[in-house]
Amino acid sequence: MEMVEQLVSRTDAAYQRWLASVTDDVVADEVVMYCRESLPERNTTYEIGEWLTGYLMIGQEGDRAFVLRCDGGGGPVFGVDLGGLGEVDLAVVAPVFDAWLRSGFALPPDPEPDLPPTADVYVDKVPVDAVQLLVRARKLLGVYWRFGDLRGLLAVQPFLAARSARLYVLRRDLEHAPELRPYLFYATGHGLEAVWPTGSPESR
């Protein structure tokens, strides 16, 4: 307890004021911010002092911890995976605690996928009897394929569907067309890559 109190005394002044104002843990969406009574147990359970010496775990979202550096100089709020505790794993969640507090402990959005701005888009792996999927892809991509040609296109996959398509726009459109996600690919120097990679969240 004494060690945690020492760390608290060296944290951001805005955090110390907030901590003094709460008597219970605070839940904001999926973020749990710890009150003073919870700090010793949380920091001991996850061995924060051992893996991140000089840091204090102040909150948590699932398997992600939120920590402050306790050097008397304020500084950012960091997020870190509890399965990979180390300074190299720290990612900035907010520039200072006060800004995070004013945002309601909002988390930064997930990073955009690593896509080139534009690329040729191909259709591939559509079941040969799924003409209706091609009709939907036709509309989504804004291309003109004659209905009489659709079965022929299914037989020659992968086929070029759109040249120099804007991939970020297409990926955003796929948020509302989940049935097409497995079938749209873009050309790279080493083959075709999925516009919507497996494991992507349902939406941003």
N, C-alpha and C positions, 0 to 999 in steps of 0.2 A: 504493500500500500504506500509506504513511504517513497519508494522509487517512482511509482506512478505520479504521486503528488509532485515530486521534483521535476518530472518531465512536464507535467501540466504547467508548472510555474515558468517554464521556458518556452511555452507555445505562444502562438499568435494572441495578442491582447483581445482581439475580437472573439476568438474562440473561448478564452477564459471568461469573458463576460457572458457569452451564450451559455457556457457550462454552468455558471453560477445561477442562471435564470431558470434552469429546468430541474425537475425533481424525479422525472421518469424518462426512460428511453423514448425517443421521438421517432415515429415512423412517417416517412414521406415517400409515397409510392412504395417501391421495394427497398428503399434505403432505410436502415435502422441506425439512428445516431444515439450513441450511448450517453447516459447520464453519468455523473461522477461515481456513483456506487457501482456501476457496471464495468467501469474501466479496468480495475485490477484483474477481475476474473477473465475478461476478454483478452487482455494483453498477456496474461499468464497462460491461458489455454492454448493460444496460437504461438506462444514463445516469440512474441514480437521483439523483445529485448535481445534475444539470442541471434535472430536472423536479420533484424533491422535495428541495430544499436543506435540509440539517439532518436528514435521515432516512437510516436504514440499512435496506437490504433484507436480511432475515434468513432468509427462506424463500420457498417458492413452491408453488402448486398449479395446474398447467396455466398458464393465462393470468392467474392472480391472484398478485400479490406480497404478501408480509407484511412490514411495515416497523415500525420503532420510531422515535420522535422522539428525537433525541440532544440533549437540553437539560439533562441532569443531574438531571431530576426524575422519572424513571420514566415512568409514564403508560401508556396503552393500547397494545395491539398492534392495528395497523390492517391491513385488507386493501384492496387497490386493483387494479383492472384494469390490466394492463400496456399496454393500448391507450388508456388514458385517465388518464395519470399527472398528478395535480394534487391539491392539498390539499382542494379541494372534492369530490373523488371518494373520499376516504378513508372507510372504514366500520369501526367498531370490531368486532374479532373477539374480544377478551378485554380485561377492564378493566386487567389488569397481566400481565406476562410470567409471573410465578410461577403465577398461576391457570391460564394456558394450558398451561404445562408440566405442572401437576398433572392436567390433564384429558387428558393424552396428545396434546396439540395438536389437540383436537377442534374442529371448526368449528361455528359456530352453525347451527341449522336454517334452511332457506329460509323467507323470510317467508310468512305465510299469504296466500292470495289476497285481493284486495280485494273482498270480498263483503258485501252487507248481511246482517244476522242472519237475516231471514226474507223470503220473497218468494213470489209465486205462480209455480209451475213449469209449464212447457208442454212438450209433446212435439212435435217437428217434424222433418221431413226423413227420417223412417223410410221405406225403400222400401215401396211399396204391397203387395208380396207378403210382407213380413217380419213376419207375424203373431207369430212366435215371439219377436221382439224386444219386442213389446208385452207379451207374457206375462211376460218377464223384468222389464220396466219396472214392470209391475203389482206384482210381488212386491217389487222394490226400494223402490218408493214407498209400499207398504202401502195401495194403493187397491183398490177393487172395481170392475172393469169386467167385465160379463158377456162370456163367451167369444163369444157370438153377436153382440156389438156391435163386436168388435175390427176387423173389416174396414171397418165404417162409420167408425170413428175414424180409421183410416189415410187415409180419403178426405177428411177435413175438417181435416187438419193446417194450421197448428198448433192444438192443442186444449189446454185447461186440464186439467192432470193432478193438481195438488195445490195447495190454497190455503195461504198462509202457511207454506210448508215451511221447515225450518231448513237453510239452504244449506251451512253448514260441515259438518253431519252428512251431508248428501247428497253433498257433494264427497268426504268421507272414504269413504263407501260406494262411490263410483265408482272408487276405487283398486282395488277387487276386482271391478269389472264394466266392463272396458275397452270391451266391445262396445256399451255404452249411452252412452258419453261424447259421441259426436257428436250425440245426439238429445235431450238434456235442456237446457232453457233457462229463464231466469227473467225476469220482467217488470221493466223499468225505465221511467223516464219517456220514454226515447227508443227504445223497442222491446225486442226480446228479446236477451239476452246469454247466451252459453254458460256453463253451470255449470262445465264443465271446459274452459277455453280452449285453443285450439290452441297447442302448444308447451309445455304443462305437463309436468313430469317424470312418469315412470310411477308413482312413489310417493314419499312423503316419507320 
